[in-house]
Amino acid sequence: MRRVRYEVVLLLALGGSAVWADDGPVFELQPITVSPYQLPFAVEEFPGSMEVLTREDLAATGVQSLSEALESVANIPMTSFSGNAANAEVDLRGYGENSGLRTLILVDGQPLNRVDMGTPSWLEIPVGRVERVEVLRGPQTARFGNYATGGVINIVTRLDAADAPQTQLEAGLGSDATFWARASHRRPLLRGAISVQLEHNETDGYRENGGYEADSVGVNYGRQSVDGSLLRLGLFYLDSFTEFPGPLSTADGRFPDNPRAFGYGEGQEDRYFSDNQKVTFDAAAIRPVTAWDSRLELRGGATWRSMDYSFGEPLPSINEQTTVWATPEWTYEGFEHQTWSVGVDLRRADLSVEVRQQLAGRIFSVEPTLEQQIAAPFIAGEIKLAEDWTLITAARGEFHHLEMDFDTVDPVTGTQRETGRNRGFAAQLGVRWQARPGLSFWTRYDRLYRFPVTDEIAAYQGYALPDRFNSELGPERGHNGEIGAAWAGGAGTLSVNVFAQRLDGEIVFDGQQNTNLAATRRVGTELSYRHTWYGWDLRLAYTWLEAKFVDSRFEDNKVPLATPHSLSSTLTTPRWLRSRLATTVLYRHGMIEGSDFANTQPEIPGWTVVNLALTTELTPSLTTFIRLNNIFDRQYATLKFYGAWYPAPGRQARAGLQWTF
C-alpha cells in the first residue's frame, strides 16, 4: 500500500485552530444558526418508514464509518467485495446484486451516487462531518429522481457555530494496522459560520491485499440573514487508494479455511487496486419573496473524479468523470394550509476512459468517451386536509440522453458512435393521520423508475460483452404501496410498516450482458422499536422480506442476495463511572448466492455477529472509546458468486481518543 504521513497536516490544523481560538473578541458574538439541507417535506409528516441517526447515536456506538452505523443501528444490510466497511454497498428493500444502484445517497442535497456501477466510498463522508442521517425506506423517485427505487439516505453535515469556536481532534489504532486521525474546527465568520474537517484513514485490511488509505479535506461556509435568505457553500477533496482481495473458491464449495487469503493468485497483489482522487463543490442559496408568499432556491455543484484502476492488467486503466448539476426550485406558501414547489433537476456528466489491455503479446488501449444529459421537471405539494390529516403528493418526469464515442488505437476494431435515450415518469401520493398525540397512521402509493447507468448499457470498461452499446436495455418501472403506524409515549417508540412492490424489467447480468430479465415482486414488514428506562437504551429493528421473480422462466424463484430476515439490536447501559457500554447483535438469514436465478446452488449461510463499544468521558472535553467487532470471530460472507466466496472480516479491535476544546 501507499504510505502517506498525515501527522504534519494535523499539526498544521492544530496550530491554525489554536490561533483562531485565541482570538478573544470572537466569544462576544451571538450564536449563529445556519439551516442545513432540508428534506422537501416535514419529517414528522412523512407517510412512511423513516429513521433518524443523530451525532450522539454515532458517538455512542464508536463507529469509524457511516456504513457501520447504518448496519448496526438502522438495520440496513451491507455487502462488500473487499471485506472492509469503507466500500460496503447498501441494500434497502432486497435488491441484492448492484443494490447500491437503487438507493440514493445525498450529502447536503448532493447525490453521492456515481453515473456508473461504481460504489462510492463511505470515506467520502467522514464521520466527524456528520450532524445527522435520515433514512427513508421505500421508493422516493417522484421526490428525488433516479436511484431512489429502494429508498434515500440523506446525510447532513455539521456547520452551525456555537457561542465560541470549537475544535475537535481524534485519533485511533486498531487491528490489521488500522490508524485514523481526524481534526475539525468550526467558528463564526463574516456574519456566518465556517467549518473545516481533515481526516486520514489507513488499514492493511482483514484480507491480504484488502486494505485502503484515504485523506480528505472539507470546508463548509454558511450564512443566514434575518429575512431568511441563506447561502451555503461546500468544498471537499478526497484522495484514496483501495486494494481488491478477490474471491476464494474451494474444491467442495465450503467456506474457505483461510478467509484472509488473496484470491487472484500469488504474486499478483499489486495488479488489483484503484487509486482515486475526487473534488466536489456544492452550493445552495435561498431567497424569500415576501410579496409573493414564496421563496426561490437554487442548489448546484460540480464533481471531478479521476481513478486509475487495475483488475489484473499489466498497466492500469484511467477513468475520469466530471459532473455538473443545478436545481432551481420555487416554493409557494400563499395558499392556506398548503405548500407547493416546482422545479427542475439538470445534470450533465462527461466520462473519459482509457482502458489498457494486453492481447496477442502486445498492449493496446481503448479510449471511449461518454456524455450523459438529464433533465427532470417536478412538482410537489404538502396539504393540511385538517388539523390531524396531511396529504403529500409529487410527480416527476425525467429524460436521459447518453452518447458514446468508442475509439481504439487498434485498426481492426475501428470507431463507433452510439446514442441512447430514455424517459420515465414517477408519482407519489401519501396521507398521514395524527390520531392523537404520539399515535399516527399512514398510507402511500409510489410509481417509480430507474434508468440503467452508463456501464450497464455500454461496454467501455474493458469487459468483453456481446454489444458495445446495448440500446435494447430499458429502464426499470414499477409500483409500490405502503401502510404503517407509529406510536410514541412514555419512554418508548414503536413503528410498523408493511409494503408491497412490483418492478417490471429489473436489470440483471445474465452471464453475457445486462438485460431486463423479468418482473419482480417484493413484500415485507419493517419493525422499529426503541425504549429508554432508567438510563438503559434499547434499539431494535427487524425486517421481513420476500423478493421473488414473476412472469418469467424463473417465476417464484427467490431474488439472489436478498436476505428474507434481518435484525439489529443495540443495548446501551446507563452512564456508570462516566462510561457507557453498547452491545450490538446483528443477524442475517441465509440467501441465494449471486447470479443464481434458477436457485439451484447452496445458499449463503446466515450469520450472527456481536459488537461491543465502550465510551468513557475522562473529562468534559476528553473522551476515549474502544470498539470490538465480531467478538466471537464468526467466519462468514456477505457475497458469493458462482461458488466463489467474498469473506467478511473476523474479530477486529479499535481504540481511540477524542478531545474537544
Number of C-alpha atoms within 10 A of each C-alpha: 16 12 7 11 9 15 11 9 14 19 12 11 20 18 12 12 22 14 10 17 18 11 10 9 8 16 16 9 13 13 15 21 17 20 15 18 18 12 13 12 14 9 14 10 20 20 26 26 24 20 17 17 18 14 17 10 15 23 16 17 27 23 21 23 19 22 25 21 21 20 17 27 24 24 24 26 26 22 25 19 22 27 27 20 21 26 21 22 26 28 25 27 31 26 24 27 21 19 22 25 28 26 28 25 23 19 18 23 21 22 15 19 20 16 19 16 15 15 19 17 20 19 25 23 22 22 21 22 24 20 18 17 23 19 20 23 23 25 32 26 29 27 21 24 26 24 26 27 32 25 24 24 23 23 24 20 22 21 28 23 23 17 15 19 22 18 22 19 22 19 18 19 18 17 16 16 12 20 19 20 21 23 26 24 26 25 26 27 17 9 12 22 24 24 25 23 23 24 26 26 22 24 21 19 22 25 26 18 25 25 25 26 24 24 23 22 20 22 20 22 23 28 23 19 14 6 10 14 16 20 20 24 18 19 18 20 19 21 20 22 20 27 25 25 27 24 20 23 17 12 7 8 14 13 20 19 10 11 23 21 20 20 21 17 10 8 8 15 20 14 19 21 23 19 20 19 18 19 18 20 19 22 21 22 18 18 17 17 16 10 8 11 12 17 19 17 18 16 21 20 20 19 20 17 19 19 20 19 22 21 19 15 16 15 16 21 22 20 20 18 21 19 20 18 20 20 18 17 19 19 21 17 15 14 10 8 13 16 18 19 19 17 19 18 20 18 19 19 20 18 20 17 23 21 23 20 17 12 8 5 6 7 13 13 17 20 19 23 20 21 19 21 18 17 19 21 18 23 20 22 19 23 17 17 14 10 9 13 17 21 22 22 20 23 21 25 18 23 16 18 15 21 19 21 16 22 18 17 12 12 8 7 11 10 13 13 13 15 15 18 14 15 17 19 19 26 22 23 19 22 23 25 20 18 11 9 10 12 16 21 20 23 21 22 21 25 24 29 30 26 25 26 19 21 18 20 23 28 19 25 17 15 12 11 15 10 12 18 23 20 13 10 21 20 18 20 20 21 19 21 20 22 21 21 20 20 16 16 11 9 11 15 17 17 22 19 23 20 23 19 23 22 23 20 19 23 23 17 14 13 9 10 19 19 20 18 19 19 21 24 20 19 19 19 18 20 18 23 18 18 18 16 12 8 13 14 17 19 20 21 22 20 22 18 21 18 26 21 23 18 11 12 12 17 15 15 19 23 28 25 28 26 27 18 18 21 24 25 22 22 19 21 18 17 14 10 9 13 16 20 21 21 19 23 18 21 18 20 16 19 24 26 28 22 19 21 21 15 17 10 15 14 17 25 15 16 15 17 20 21 21 21 23 20 23 19 17 14 10 10 11 16 18 20 23 21 24 20 19 21 15 13 13 15 19 21 21 24 24 24 19 12 21 20 26 27 29 22 22 19 17 17 18 20 19 20 19 18 17 15 15
